[in-house]
Amino acid sequence: MKIFFLFPTLLLATTLLAQDLAHSRVRVAGGMLQGGLTTAGIHTFKGVPYAAPPVGNLRWREPQPTPAWKNVRPATQFGPRAMQLPLFGDMNFRSNGVSEDCLYLNVWTGAKASQEKRPVLVYFYGGGFVAGDGSEPRYDGESLAQKGIVTVTVNYRLGVFGFMAHPELTKESPNHASGNYGLLDQAAAIQWVKQNIAAFGGDPRHITIGGESAGSFSVSAQMASPLAKGLIVGAIGESGSLLGLQPLPTLAQAEQTGGAFAATVGANSLAALRALPAQQLLEASGKQGAPRFSTNVDGYFLPRQPTEIFAAGQQAHVPLLVGWNSQEMAYQMVLGPAAPTAENYRAALQKLYGEQAADIERLYPAATDAQAEQAATDLAGDRFIAYSTWKLADAQIQTGGQPVYRYLYARPRPAMTPEMGNATANLAGGVTKGTGAASPAPPAKGAVHSAEIEYALGNLPTNKVFAWTPDDYKVSKTMQGYFVNFIKTGNPNGAGLPTWPAASQQGGQFLRLDVTTQAEADQTRARYQFLEQHAGK
């Protein structure tokens, strides 16, 4: 008799869940959410709290559980974005202002019932860990949701609020660690997804994480951390990782940085720091000469240097889709204001590498002025972010035990729309992260940093700056197809797509993503090995 009564109860609960999702209403750990429905039939849940607001005494603490709510909570407006200054001209927000109270995520799902168990993507935005937001249209999850993916974007603390360490913070922490709050936020969000995504028709056992730039750094961090690595089945890294040319600061070094910053704002105690208005802290951290807060090896989120964790095979053993763009950084990073001539290029190499200048020139050769511009562009991009991305791929190949699929994204953005071109006549190449909106730049000859995001996530129509062509939509369809297949199966290959071979240690291949997409032999390994051997330069 007990079984007889239990069965109808379970059936009724399942039916209610299905009806709730059909009406964009779901129950999560904190309470009931009322979402919205797009014209394409995708359920959206925006501004969903995944942790308690990190304000007051919770400023610079590990994320805490979300307080429960009694009534149905509207989830139709993006929550506030994390505290940040207006630093990057390519960021466009739909969020509800800026606030310390920022730990919210957004969900897009095409599921009709909670039992569907669709694969899940949790995506982290870029912005140098000082800017960005999950509401940016380029990260919109509707297109992926239409292809069967439950898509989640996550807000996390940034800058001084997300990464400041301090001796008093370490002392009060139950984990004897401080800093890394933004990464702890991400780990808490992944845990929240694990516990709640079934209500949205997602599979809690099939979570892939992804991100671009700082988001890609975040992916490598979550792969390395014991807090999150067991919760994911795949990872996507677009341009960047923590496995860079320089080691991360130790906790002691990060504490010194935090202590020095506290002195600049006249705070002689943690209580005084927490009493300062958030806007005052933000503005102080953005002043010329202010310290840059960074991920640190805190002994808790990161027990060791990420390079050591990967070398020891202690990272997440999951398939990895990873790559970078053909023009991640402008040649001026190497040449400065000098014209891109072969003579100036050799002089710059001599200044940077001294007695190793001839060796680096053999790897980045330039017999002509045209070759000098390209060689300097390649070297600048490698030093900026391509090396660390290569290292993530290489380390995962060596010890990860799962396939690694490496790409080079090479499609330049098209011309601006006439309206945008007239408004910013000297910015035909677009504004990329790190350049700001005020600095004129020549048209890009390659794919600049962050250019692939709208293509990969199927969001070209959300960007009104550029005059997208049929070729751009072709590239987007191809790239999104690979992403969808990878999120679903751990393998990007599928019907109608050029074959993408998994990378290997020696003589491996990568996929060049462009109007004509094809696998090519890797000719660049020696470049990255040289940079690794001369990391101090």
Summary of the structure (lengths in Angstrom):
residues: 537
radius of gyration: 23.4
end to end distance: 75.5
largest distance: 89.3
contacts: 1916
relative contact order: 0.10
helix: 40%
strand: 15%
